């Protein structure tokens, strides 16, 4: 038996369900509470929140960690700060970039704010077998909409990196980072 609209409205009036996507403030607060909750301290993967506050988890394999570290090492030549697992409030929810590069100015302004209220200059995702092309596209779009200057996707299996800006896909990054031996 299907419920009529007025029955759903009556049920929703009790405030037992989320009626609309959470505000950026509510998402940030929910993510901070999640980070402080000891029940989630030792999970073997990263947690993100969608606009409705639902947790999304993705496990990381060892190749993922190796590429994450290698990308971070190469970004270090830019100065500023390199960070892994950077939580960022985006139009798509709280996403966690595998690697991010922050200028010294960004680091001074945002410190260790959790989640970042805007995206660092470079946000990088490392493709995993569990990722879909659409999911990666949505993350790139979200990072750029949140203020990233570039978003990168590294593909460890095919040993390539794709670069994106607000103008679309780029032939190369505008940042002087040597990625030639990234996957060696």
N, CA, C and O atoms as a DFTB+ gen file, in Angstrom:
736 C
 N C O
     1  1       0.840      -1.168       0.000
     2  2       0.000       0.000       0.000
     3  2       0.893       1.243       0.000
     4  3       1.777       1.360       0.849
     5  1       0.684       2.152      -0.917
     6  2       1.478       3.377      -1.022
     7  2       0.873       4.478      -0.150
     8  3      -0.346       4.619      -0.053
     9  1       1.755       5.251       0.479
    10  2       1.286       6.383       1.280
    11  2       0.985       7.576       0.383
    12  3       1.682       7.817      -0.603
    13  1      -0.045       8.308       0.731
    14  2      -0.387       9.513      -0.007
    15  2       0.518      10.648       0.458
    16  3       1.102      10.561       1.538
    17  1       0.648      11.725      -0.347
    18  2       1.501      12.860      -0.026
    19  2       1.188      13.446       1.352
    20  3       2.103      13.785       2.102
    21  1      -0.093      13.567       1.687
    22  2      -0.445      14.159       2.977
    23  2       0.008      13.268       4.137
    24  3       0.298      13.773       5.222
    25  1       0.073      11.945       3.922
    26  2       0.574      11.052       4.964
    27  2       2.074      11.255       5.163
    28  3       2.558      11.238       6.294
    29  1       2.816      11.447       4.059
    30  2       4.243      11.734       4.161
    31  2       4.469      13.070       4.861
    32  3       5.384      13.194       5.675
    33  1       3.645      14.071       4.553
    34  2       3.791      15.376       5.194
    35  2       3.571      15.267       6.702
    36  3       4.303      15.889       7.473
    37  1       2.587      14.496       7.132
    38  2       2.310      14.317       8.548
    39  2       3.485      13.622       9.227
    40  3       3.871      14.011      10.329
    41  1       4.055      12.610       8.601
    42  2       5.199      11.889       9.162
    43  2       6.400      12.814       9.257
    44  3       7.102      12.816      10.268
    45  1       6.647      13.606       8.208
    46  2       7.781      14.518       8.189
    47  2       7.680      15.627       9.218
    48  3       8.701      16.191       9.611
    49  1       6.475      15.954       9.666
    50  2       6.286      17.038      10.623
    51  2       6.890      16.701      11.984
    52  3       7.102      17.596      12.803
    53  1       7.164      15.450      12.232
    54  2       7.742      15.036      13.511
    55  2       9.249      15.305      13.521
    56  3       9.887      15.130      14.559
    57  1       9.826      15.718      12.414
    58  2      11.239      16.043      12.309
    59  2      12.121      14.812      12.505
    60  3      13.198      14.886      13.097
    61  1      11.642      13.685      11.996
    62  2      12.399      12.448      12.091
    63  2      13.229      12.188      10.851
    64  3      14.067      11.286      10.851
    65  1      13.019      12.944       9.812
    66  2      13.740      12.732       8.558
    67  2      14.322      14.050       8.070
    68  3      13.853      15.126       8.441
    69  1      15.324      13.953       7.255
    70  2      15.933      15.140       6.666
    71  2      15.070      15.552       5.481
    72  3      14.845      14.762       4.564
    73  1      14.594      16.777       5.503
    74  2      13.692      17.268       4.469
    75  2      14.396      17.811       3.237
    76  3      13.829      17.808       2.145
    77  1      15.630      18.277       3.404
    78  2      16.356      18.910       2.307
    79  2      17.848      18.665       2.519
    80  3      18.271      18.310       3.620
    81  1      18.633      18.851       1.483
    82  2      20.087      18.721       1.689
    83  2      20.531      19.618       2.838
    84  3      19.976      20.695       3.056
    85  1      21.533      19.159       3.559
    86  2      22.022      19.918       4.709
    87  2      22.735      21.189       4.260
    88  3      23.309      21.239       3.172
    89  1      22.693      22.191       5.090
    90  2      23.408      23.437       4.813
    91  2      24.909      23.167       4.931
    92  3      25.315      22.183       5.549
    93  1      25.731      24.034       4.344
    94  2      27.182      23.859       4.518
    95  2      27.584      23.828       5.990
    96  3      28.465      23.059       6.374
    97  1      26.954      24.647       6.805
    98  2      27.273      24.680       8.232
    99  2      26.933      23.353       8.899
   100  3      27.711      22.835       9.700
   101  1      25.762      22.806       8.563
   102  2      25.334      21.534       9.153
   103  2      26.228      20.387       8.675
   104  3      26.566      19.498       9.456
   105  1      26.607      20.405       7.406
   106  2      27.523      19.368       6.898
   107  2      28.869      19.433       7.600
   108  3      29.419      18.408       8.001
   109  1      29.397      20.643       7.746
   110  2      30.674      20.807       8.438
   111  2      30.596      20.313       9.869
   112  3      31.496      19.619      10.342
   113  1      29.520      20.666      10.562
   114  2      29.345      20.238      11.954
   115  2      29.215      18.719      12.038
   116  3      29.784      18.096      12.935
   117  1      28.479      18.128      11.123
   118  2      28.310      16.674      11.124
   119  2      29.647      15.984      10.859
   120  3      29.944      14.958      11.471
   121  1      30.459      16.540       9.950
   122  2      31.750      15.939       9.646
   123  2      32.701      16.049      10.839
   124  3      33.408      15.094      11.160
   125  1      32.718      17.210      11.494
   126  2      33.564      17.379      12.675
   127  2      33.157      16.409      13.790
   128  3      34.018      15.845      14.465
   129  1      31.861      16.216      13.981
   130  2      31.381      15.272      14.989
   131  2      31.803      13.846      14.636
   132  3      32.177      13.063      15.509
   133  1      31.740      13.530      13.376
   134  2      32.163      12.208      12.908
   135  2      33.653      11.999      13.181
   136  3      34.062      10.927      13.626
   137  1      34.457      13.023      12.915
   138  2      35.906      12.937      13.158
   139  2      36.209      12.748      14.640
   140  3      37.185      12.085      14.989
   141  1      35.391      13.317      15.510
   142  2      35.624      13.235      16.951
   143  2      35.053      11.955      17.578
   144  3      35.355      11.646      18.730
   145  1      34.248      11.228      16.843
   146  2      33.587      10.036      17.370
   147  2      34.565       8.860      17.411
   148  3      35.031       8.423      16.359
   149  1      34.885       8.339      18.593
   150  2      35.869       7.256      18.693
   151  2      35.459       5.972      17.969
   152  3      36.317       5.144      17.663
   153  1      34.180       5.795      17.694
   154  2      33.740       4.592      16.969
   155  2      34.291       4.540      15.550
   156  3      34.369       3.464      14.958
   157  1      34.677       5.694      14.993
   158  2      35.160       5.733      13.617
   159  2      36.666       5.952      13.526
   160  3      37.197       6.159      12.435
   161  1      37.351       5.909      14.651
   162  2      38.780       6.247      14.707
   163  2      39.672       5.305      13.919
   164  3      40.680       5.742      13.365
   165  1      39.333       4.035      13.854
   166  2      40.233       3.065      13.236
   167  2      39.687       2.439      11.952
   168  3      40.070       1.325      11.595
   169  1      38.816       3.130      11.276
   170  2      38.283       2.586      10.025
   171  2      39.369       2.561       8.956
   172  3      40.118       3.528       8.814
   173  1      39.463       1.474       8.210
   174  2      40.505       1.356       7.180
   175  2      40.072       1.970       5.841
   176  3      39.961       1.258       4.843
   177  1      39.838       3.226       5.818
   178  2      39.422       3.909       4.601
   179  2      38.999       5.317       4.948
   180  3      39.034       5.720       6.111
   181  1      38.598       6.063       3.934
   182  2      38.184       7.435       4.210
   183  2      36.672       7.540       4.181
   184  3      35.988       6.766       3.511
   185  1      36.168       8.510       4.919
   186  2      34.733       8.753       4.988
   187  2      34.452      10.124       4.386
   188  3      35.149      11.097       4.676
   189  1      33.431      10.190       3.550
   190  2      32.947      11.445       3.000
   191  2      31.467      11.545       3.329
   192  3      30.842      10.538       3.662
   193  1      30.896      12.739       3.240
   194  2      29.468      12.937       3.463
   195  2      28.844      13.518       2.209
   196  3      29.375      14.463       1.626
   197  1      27.712      12.953       1.789
   198  2      27.009      13.564       0.671
   199  2      26.162      14.723       1.187
   200  3      26.185      15.015       2.383
   201  1      25.424      15.380       0.313
   202  2      24.640      16.555       0.710
   203  2      23.582      16.262       1.759
   204  3      23.128      17.174       2.450
   205  1      23.185      15.010       1.889
   206  2      22.163      14.624       2.842
   207  2      22.781      14.176       4.159
   208  3      22.067      13.768       5.076
   209  1      24.116      14.251       4.258
   210  2      24.800      13.867       5.479
   211  2      25.076      12.383       5.583
   212  3      25.525      11.910       6.627
   213  1      24.815      11.635       4.513
   214  2      25.078      10.196       4.532
   215  2      26.568       9.936       4.370
   216  3      27.250      10.608       3.596
   217  1      27.064       8.945       5.117
   218  2      28.483       8.587       5.028
   219  2      28.720       7.728       3.793
   220  3      27.971       6.798       3.494
   221  1      29.792       8.077       3.091
   222  2      30.268       7.281       1.968
   223  2      31.673       6.830       2.336
   224  3      32.513       7.648       2.709
   225  1      31.926       5.551       2.236
   226  2      33.247       5.038       2.594
   227  2      33.897       4.393       1.386
   228  3      33.235       3.751       0.570
   229  1      35.209       4.576       1.288
   230  2      35.947       3.883       0.236
   231  2      37.265       3.376       0.819
   232  3      38.049       4.143       1.379
   233  1      37.491       2.075       0.678
   234  2      38.737       1.512       1.180
   235  2      39.900       1.889       0.266
   236  3      39.718       2.098      -0.934
   237  1      41.076       1.972       0.838
   238  2      42.274       2.295       0.050
   239  2      43.206       1.088       0.066
   240  3      43.446       0.488       1.114
   241  1      43.731       0.739      -1.119
   242  2      44.696      -0.356      -1.170
   243  2      46.109       0.216      -1.073
   244  3      46.289       1.434      -1.081
   245  1      47.094      -0.646      -0.983
   246  2      48.466      -0.187      -0.800
   247  2      48.989       0.607      -1.989
   248  3      49.757       1.551      -1.799
   249  1      48.597       0.254      -3.211
   250  2      49.029       1.030      -4.377
   251  2      48.532       2.466      -4.255
   252  3      49.245       3.410      -4.598
   253  1      47.335       2.622      -3.776
   254  2      46.748       3.947      -3.565
   255  2      47.638       4.774      -2.639
   256  3      47.933       5.933      -2.933
   257  1      48.062       4.187      -1.529
   258  2      48.921       4.882      -0.573
   259  2      50.278       5.236      -1.144
   260  3      50.811       6.309      -0.861
   261  1      50.841       4.346      -1.945
   262  2      52.142       4.609      -2.567
   263  2      52.040       5.795      -3.526
   264  3      52.893       6.682      -3.514
   265  1      51.001       5.809      -4.352
   266  2      50.816       6.915      -5.304
   267  2      50.511       8.205      -4.553
   268  3      50.993       9.270      -4.936
   269  1      49.732       8.123      -3.508
   270  2      49.404       9.292      -2.690
   271  2      50.691       9.938      -2.157
   272  3      50.860      11.154      -2.245
   273  1      51.576       9.133      -1.615
   274  2      52.830       9.643      -1.073
   275  2      53.712      10.222      -2.188
   276  3      54.306      11.287      -2.023
   277  1      53.792       9.518      -3.313
   278  2      54.634       9.965      -4.435
   279  2      54.153      11.306      -4.984
   280  3      54.969      12.180      -5.276
   281  1      52.853      11.477      -5.125
   282  2      52.303      12.753      -5.597
   283  2      52.646      13.856      -4.602
   284  3      53.060      14.946      -4.996
   285  1      52.474      13.574      -3.324
   286  2      52.786      14.552      -2.290
   287  2      54.242      14.983      -2.322
   288  3      54.542      16.168      -2.173
   289  1      55.144      14.039      -2.515
   290  2      56.572      14.370      -2.605
   291  2      56.838      15.333      -3.762
   292  3      57.603      16.286      -3.615
   293  1      56.218      15.089      -4.893
   294  2      56.455      15.935      -6.068
   295  2      55.852      17.331      -5.896
   296  3      56.407      18.315      -6.384
   297  1      54.722      17.410      -5.204
   298  2      54.093      18.712      -4.962
   299  2      54.898      19.569      -3.989
   300  3      54.778      20.794      -3.997
   301  1      55.706      18.940      -3.161
   302  2      56.475      19.668      -2.147
   303  2      57.388      20.730      -2.753
   304  3      57.723      21.704      -2.080
   305  1      57.795      20.563      -4.007
   306  2      58.676      21.550      -4.652
   307  2      57.992      22.908      -4.799
   308  3      58.660      23.920      -5.009
   309  1      56.672      22.932      -4.690
   310  2      55.932      24.192      -4.844
   311  2      55.969      25.043      -3.579
   312  3      55.531      26.194      -3.599
   313  1      56.482      24.497      -2.483
   314  2      56.400      25.213      -1.214
   315  2      55.003      25.032      -0.650
   316  3      54.339      24.042      -0.954
   317  1      54.557      25.949       0.148
   318  2      53.224      25.823       0.726
   319  2      53.117      24.566       1.556
   320  3      54.053      24.210       2.273
   321  1      51.978      23.887       1.467
   322  2      51.757      22.684       2.268
   323  2      51.093      21.603       1.431
   324  3      50.157      21.872       0.679
   325  1      51.580      20.394       1.565
   326  2      50.965      19.228       0.942
   327  2      50.203      18.497       2.033
   328  3      50.691      18.355       3.154
   329  1      49.014      18.038       1.703
   330  2      48.207      17.328       2.683
   331  2      47.549      16.126       2.035
   332  3      47.058      16.208       0.909
   333  1      47.539      15.014       2.746
   334  2      46.754      13.868       2.303
   335  2      45.441      13.882       3.069
   336  3      45.349      14.428       4.168
   337  1      44.429      13.271       2.468
   338  2      43.116      13.160       3.115
   339  2      42.587      14.518       3.558
   340  3      42.261      14.710       4.729
   341  1      42.504      15.453       2.626
   342  2      42.040      16.811       2.921
   343  2      40.514      16.883       2.801
   344  3      39.962      16.761       1.708
   345  1      39.849      17.080       3.928
   346  2      38.387      17.194       3.953
   347  2      37.989      18.592       3.482
   348  3      38.485      19.595       3.994
   349  1      37.083      18.643       2.497
   350  2      36.710      19.910       1.869
   351  2      35.193      19.996       1.740
   352  3      34.554      19.066       1.248
   353  1      34.626      21.097       2.177
   354  2      33.206      21.349       2.011
   355  2      32.986      21.805       0.574
   356  3      33.490      22.852       0.167
   357  1      32.239      21.027      -0.187
   358  2      31.989      21.336      -1.601
   359  2      30.483      21.383      -1.853
   360  3      29.699      21.024      -0.975
   361  1      30.078      21.818      -3.030
   362  2      28.645      21.788      -3.353
   363  2      28.069      20.370      -3.390
   364  3      26.850      20.203      -3.379
   365  1      28.927      19.350      -3.434
   366  2      28.461      17.962      -3.468
   367  2      28.501      17.303      -2.091
   368  3      28.137      16.134      -1.960
   369  1      28.934      18.026      -1.070
   370  2      29.054      17.467       0.270
   371  2      30.475      17.640       0.776
   372  3      31.247      18.418       0.214
   373  1      30.823      16.926       1.826
   374  2      32.195      16.962       2.332
   375  2      32.956      15.851       1.622
   376  3      32.740      14.666       1.880
   377  1      33.843      16.251       0.730
   378  2      34.677      15.297       0.001
   379  2      36.071      15.327       0.598
   380  3      36.495      16.334       1.164
   381  1      36.775      14.221       0.469
   382  2      38.118      14.118       1.014
   383  2      39.072      13.843      -0.145
   384  3      39.127      12.734      -0.677
   385  1      39.827      14.885      -0.526
   386  2      40.803      14.725      -1.611
   387  2      41.925      13.822      -1.120
   388  3      42.388      13.954       0.014
   389  1      42.358      12.911      -1.973
   390  2      43.446      12.015      -1.603
   391  2      44.712      12.802      -1.296
   392  3      45.429      12.491      -0.345
   393  1      44.983      13.819      -2.102
   394  2      46.130      14.707      -1.898
   395  2      45.672      16.116      -2.246
   396  3      44.882      16.308      -3.170
   397  1      46.164      17.092      -1.510
   398  2      45.867      18.496      -1.826
   399  2      47.140      19.310      -1.644
   400  3      47.981      19.004      -0.799
   401  1      47.258      20.344      -2.451
   402  2      48.350      21.295      -2.265
   403  2      47.740      22.642      -1.934
   404  3      46.841      23.123      -2.623
   405  1      48.249      23.243      -0.861
   406  2      47.784      24.541      -0.387
   407  2      48.935      25.535      -0.471
   408  3      50.048      25.227      -0.046
   409  1      48.684      26.699      -1.004
   410  2      49.690      27.758      -0.964
   411  2      49.908      28.176       0.488
   412  3      49.110      27.842       1.364
   413  1      50.982      28.900       0.731
   414  2      51.247      29.402       2.078
   415  2      50.109      30.310       2.535
   416  3      49.730      30.289       3.706
   417  1      49.560      31.111       1.613
   418  2      48.435      31.989       1.971
   419  2      47.209      31.173       2.390
   420  3      46.565      31.479       3.394
   421  1      46.893      30.132       1.610
   422  2      45.752      29.286       1.941
   423  2      45.962      28.655       3.315
   424  3      45.057      28.656       4.150
   425  1      47.165      28.113       3.547
   426  2      47.473      27.459       4.822
   427  2      47.366      28.449       5.982
   428  3      46.889      28.090       7.058
   429  1      47.804      29.683       5.772
   430  2      47.718      30.702       6.822
   431  2      46.262      31.042       7.134
   432  3      45.897      31.185       8.301
   433  1      45.441      31.171       6.116
   434  2      44.038      31.550       6.297
   435  2      43.212      30.405       6.877
   436  3      42.395      30.615       7.774
   437  1      43.428      29.192       6.361
   438  2      42.561      28.067       6.735
   439  2      43.160      27.124       7.770
   440  3      42.435      26.325       8.364
   441  1      44.472      27.202       7.998
   442  2      45.106      26.353       9.005
   443  2      44.716      24.896       8.851
   444  3      44.880      24.301       7.787
   445  1      44.195      24.333       9.931
   446  2      43.732      22.943       9.894
   447  2      42.211      22.874      10.050
   448  3      41.670      21.896      10.567
   449  1      41.547      23.913       9.600
   450  2      40.080      23.949       9.611
   451  2      39.550      22.614       9.066
   452  3      40.048      22.107       8.061
   453  1      38.544      22.056       9.733
   454  2      37.982      20.778       9.298
   455  2      36.475      20.875       9.244
   456  3      35.843      21.163      10.260
   457  1      35.877      20.641       8.082
   458  2      36.523      20.551       6.777
   459  2      36.922      21.945       6.300
   460  3      36.452      22.953       6.828
   461  1      37.790      21.988       5.298
   462  2      38.127      23.289       4.710
   463  2      36.848      23.896       4.154
   464  3      36.052      23.200       3.524
   465  1      36.647      25.184       4.380
   466  2      35.445      25.865       3.886
   467  2      35.550      26.197       2.404
   468  3      34.554      26.548       1.773
   469  1      36.751      26.088       1.849
   470  2      36.949      26.200       0.398
   471  2      38.059      25.238       0.035
   472  3      38.808      24.791       0.904
   473  1      38.168      24.922      -1.225
   474  2      39.153      23.930      -1.661
   475  2      40.544      24.536      -1.770
   476  3      40.690      25.690      -2.172
   477  1      41.573      23.760      -1.411
   478  2      42.948      24.195      -1.679
   479  2      43.147      24.360      -3.187
   480  3      42.307      23.933      -3.979
   481  1      44.249      24.972      -3.574
   482  2      44.495      25.264      -4.995
   483  2      44.526      24.013      -5.881
   484  3      44.009      24.041      -6.998
   485  1      45.122      22.925      -5.401
   486  2      45.152      21.681      -6.180
   487  2      44.531      20.568      -5.342
   488  3      44.932      20.343      -4.200
   489  1      43.552      19.875      -5.913
   490  2      42.915      18.726      -5.270
   491  2      43.096      17.524      -6.183
   492  3      42.833      17.604      -7.382
   493  1      43.545      16.411      -5.616
   494  2      43.910      15.246      -6.423
   495  2      43.186      14.006      -5.935
   496  3      43.158      13.708      -4.741
   497  1      42.610      13.302      -6.868
   498  2      41.995      12.007      -6.604
   499  2      42.859      10.930      -7.249
   500  3      43.369      11.112      -8.354
   501  1      43.017       9.820      -6.560
   502  2      43.720       8.670      -7.102
   503  2      42.661       7.633      -7.436
   504  3      41.984       7.116      -6.547
   505  1      42.522       7.332      -8.717
   506  2      41.482       6.406      -9.166
   507  2      41.723       5.021      -8.581
   508  3      42.844       4.513      -8.573
   509  1      40.651       4.432      -8.096
   510  2      40.666       3.075      -7.563
   511  2      39.703       2.232      -8.380
   512  3      38.803       2.772      -9.023
   513  1      39.876       0.916      -8.365
   514  2      38.959       0.055      -9.121
   515  2      37.494       0.250      -8.740
   516  3      36.609      -0.027      -9.550
   517  1      37.220       0.720      -7.528
   518  2      35.830       0.919      -7.107
   519  2      35.237       2.244      -7.587
   520  3      34.030       2.451      -7.466
   521  1      36.059       3.145      -8.130
   522  2      35.558       4.432      -8.622
   523  2      34.877       4.280      -9.975
   524  3      35.274       3.451     -10.793
   525  1      33.858       5.081     -10.196
   526  2      33.253       5.157     -11.530
   527  2      33.753       6.439     -12.189
   528  3      34.155       7.382     -11.508
   529  1      33.724       6.463     -13.499
   530  2      34.119       7.658     -14.250
   531  2      33.242       8.843     -13.831
   532  3      33.736       9.958     -13.666
   533  1      31.940       8.595     -13.660
   534  2      31.006       9.653     -13.270
   535  2      31.343      10.201     -11.885
   536  3      31.315      11.414     -11.679
   537  1      31.659       9.325     -10.941
   538  2      32.023       9.756      -9.589
   539  2      33.250      10.661      -9.621
   540  3      33.269      11.700      -8.961
   541  1      34.267      10.281     -10.376
   542  2      35.480      11.098     -10.470
   543  2      35.186      12.443     -11.130
   544  3      35.708      13.475     -10.708
   545  1      34.351      12.428     -12.165
   546  2      33.952      13.674     -12.830
   547  2      33.229      14.599     -11.844
   548  3      33.476      15.805     -11.817
   549  1      32.341      14.025     -11.043
   550  2      31.597      14.817     -10.060
   551  2      32.533      15.404      -8.994
   552  3      32.337      16.537      -8.554
   553  1      33.539      14.643      -8.584
   554  2      34.487      15.151      -7.595
   555  2      35.310      16.299      -8.170
   556  3      35.515      17.310      -7.499
   557  1      35.778      16.152      -9.396
   558  2      36.528      17.224     -10.051
   559  2      35.671      18.481     -10.107
   560  3      36.129      19.565      -9.747
   561  1      34.441      18.339     -10.553
   562  2      33.520      19.472     -10.647
   563  2      33.306      20.114      -9.273
   564  3      33.292      21.340      -9.157
   565  1      33.143      19.301      -8.249
   566  2      32.908      19.821      -6.893
   567  2      34.129      20.563      -6.354
   568  3      33.986      21.626      -5.750
   569  1      35.332      20.014      -6.565
   570  2      36.540      20.691      -6.081
   571  2      36.715      22.038      -6.778
   572  3      37.046      23.034      -6.136
   573  1      36.494      22.065      -8.076
   574  2      36.638      23.326      -8.815
   575  2      35.579      24.337      -8.370
   576  3      35.876      25.522      -8.215
   577  1      34.357      23.876      -8.166
   578  2      33.287      24.773      -7.703
   579  2      33.570      25.307      -6.302
   580  3      33.112      26.393      -5.945
   581  1      34.326      24.545      -5.508
   582  2      34.655      24.964      -4.148
   583  2      35.899      25.855      -4.099
   584  3      36.328      26.259      -3.019
   585  1      36.479      26.163      -5.265
   586  2      37.590      27.102      -5.299
   587  2      38.939      26.555      -5.731
   588  3      39.900      27.317      -5.828
   589  1      39.041      25.253      -5.994
   590  2      40.321      24.717      -6.470
   591  2      40.662      25.358      -7.812
   592  3      39.777      25.628      -8.624
   593  1      41.936      25.596      -8.033
   594  2      42.380      26.111      -9.328
   595  2      42.538      24.958     -10.307
   596  3      42.229      25.084     -11.492
   597  1      43.023      23.836      -9.796
   598  2      43.130      22.627     -10.606
   599  2      42.673      21.424      -9.783
   600  3      42.796      21.398      -8.558
   601  1      42.147      20.435     -10.492
   602  2      41.838      19.131      -9.903
   603  2      42.485      18.098     -10.806
   604  3      42.364      18.167     -12.029
   605  1      43.164      17.154     -10.208
   606  2      43.853      16.113     -10.965
   607  2      43.245      14.759     -10.631
   608  3      42.758      14.530      -9.524
   609  1      43.285      13.877     -11.608
   610  2      42.953      12.473     -11.366
   611  2      44.155      11.662     -11.808
   612  3      44.588      11.752     -12.957
   613  1      44.688      10.876     -10.899
   614  2      45.786       9.979     -11.252
   615  2      45.190       8.596     -11.498
   616  3      44.298       8.146     -10.779
   617  1      45.700       7.945     -12.518
   618  2      45.250       6.608     -12.888
   619  2      46.442       5.657     -12.759
   620  3      47.201       5.503     -13.716
   621  1      46.627       5.012     -11.595
   622  2      47.804       4.165     -11.381
   623  2      47.937       2.999     -12.358
   624  3      49.052       2.658     -12.753
   625  1      46.829       2.384     -12.755
   626  2      46.915       1.221     -13.638
   627  2      47.429       1.607     -15.017
   628  3      48.301       0.929     -15.561
   629  1      46.905       2.684     -15.590
   630  2      47.361       3.127     -16.914
   631  2      48.504       4.134     -16.823
   632  3      48.997       4.611     -17.844
   633  1      48.920       4.453     -15.611
   634  2      50.067       5.334     -15.353
   635  2      49.947       6.682     -16.063
   636  3      50.823       7.089     -16.825
   637  1      48.827       7.359     -15.786
   638  2      48.622       8.678     -16.380
   639  2      47.938       9.599     -15.374
   640  3      47.379       9.159     -14.369
   641  1      48.002      10.881     -15.678
   642  2      47.367      11.892     -14.839
   643  2      46.551      12.802     -15.750
   644  3      47.039      13.236     -16.793
   645  1      45.319      13.089     -15.362
   646  2      44.468      14.027     -16.098
   647  2      44.339      15.291     -15.245
   648  3      44.164      15.218     -14.029
   649  1      44.427      16.440     -15.897
   650  2      44.393      17.741     -15.218
   651  2      43.155      18.508     -15.660
   652  3      42.791      18.483     -16.835
   653  1      42.507      19.191     -14.715
   654  2      41.294      19.943     -15.014
   655  2      41.344      21.303     -14.336
   656  3      41.904      21.455     -13.250
   657  1      40.747      22.287     -14.996
   658  2      40.537      23.612     -14.409
   659  2      39.094      23.989     -14.715
   660  3      38.354      23.204     -15.307
   661  1      38.704      25.171     -14.317
   662  2      37.345      25.625     -14.603
   663  2      37.076      25.674     -16.108
   664  3      35.922      25.607     -16.532
   665  1      38.127      25.790     -16.911
   666  2      37.982      25.836     -18.370
   667  2      37.827      24.449     -18.986
   668  3      37.515      24.337     -20.171
   669  1      38.040      23.389     -18.203
   670  2      37.923      22.025     -18.721
   671  2      39.227      21.269     -18.569
   672  3      40.089      21.640     -17.772
   673  1      39.360      20.195     -19.350
   674  2      40.571      19.382     -19.256
   675  2      41.754      20.139     -19.832
   676  3      41.637      20.836     -20.840
   677  1      42.891      19.991     -19.176
   678  2      44.122      20.670     -19.574
   679  2      45.105      19.657     -20.156
   680  3      45.088      18.484     -19.784
   681  1      45.953      20.111     -21.063
   682  2      47.001      19.245     -21.604
   683  2      48.058      18.963     -20.544
   684  3      48.667      17.893     -20.537
   685  1      48.273      19.918     -19.654
   686  2      49.258      19.781     -18.574
   687  2      48.861      20.727     -17.451
   688  3      48.063      21.643     -17.651
   689  1      49.416      20.502     -16.283
   690  2      49.163      21.388     -15.152
   691  2      49.876      22.719     -15.362
   692  3      50.938      22.771     -15.982
   693  1      49.299      23.772     -14.853
   694  2      49.949      25.089     -14.877
   695  2      51.020      25.178     -13.795
   696  3      51.818      26.116     -13.792
   697  1      51.047      24.208     -12.871
   698  2      52.022      24.174     -11.789
   699  2      53.242      23.360     -12.222
   700  3      53.106      22.296     -12.826
   701  1      54.434      23.870     -11.906
   702  2      55.692      23.222     -12.309
   703  2      56.015      22.046     -11.397
   704  3      56.819      22.163     -10.472
   705  1      55.382      20.922     -11.669
   706  2      55.571      19.703     -10.902
   707  2      55.988      18.611     -11.864
   708  3      55.307      18.368     -12.860
   709  1      57.096      17.949     -11.582
   710  2      57.610      16.871     -12.433
   711  2      56.948      15.560     -12.050
   712  3      57.231      14.996     -10.993
   713  1      56.074      15.082     -12.907
   714  2      55.367      13.826     -12.650
   715  2      55.881      12.694     -13.536
   716  3      55.258      11.634     -13.601
   717  1      57.006      12.901     -14.215
   718  2      57.523      11.946     -15.193
   719  2      57.679      10.533     -14.632
   720  3      57.307       9.566     -15.297
   721  1      58.214      10.400     -13.437
   722  2      58.460       9.059     -12.878
   723  2      57.502       8.726     -11.728
   724  3      57.831       7.943     -10.837
   725  1      56.336       9.323     -11.765
   726  2      55.375       9.176     -10.675
   727  2      55.036       7.719     -10.375
   728  3      54.925       7.341      -9.209
   729  1      54.876       6.916     -11.388
   730  2      54.396       5.542     -11.189
   731  2      55.505       4.510     -11.210
   732  3      55.224       3.313     -11.271
   733  1      56.778       4.946     -11.161
   734  2      57.904       3.980     -11.188
   735  2      58.130       3.352      -9.836
   736  3      59.028       2.525      -9.681
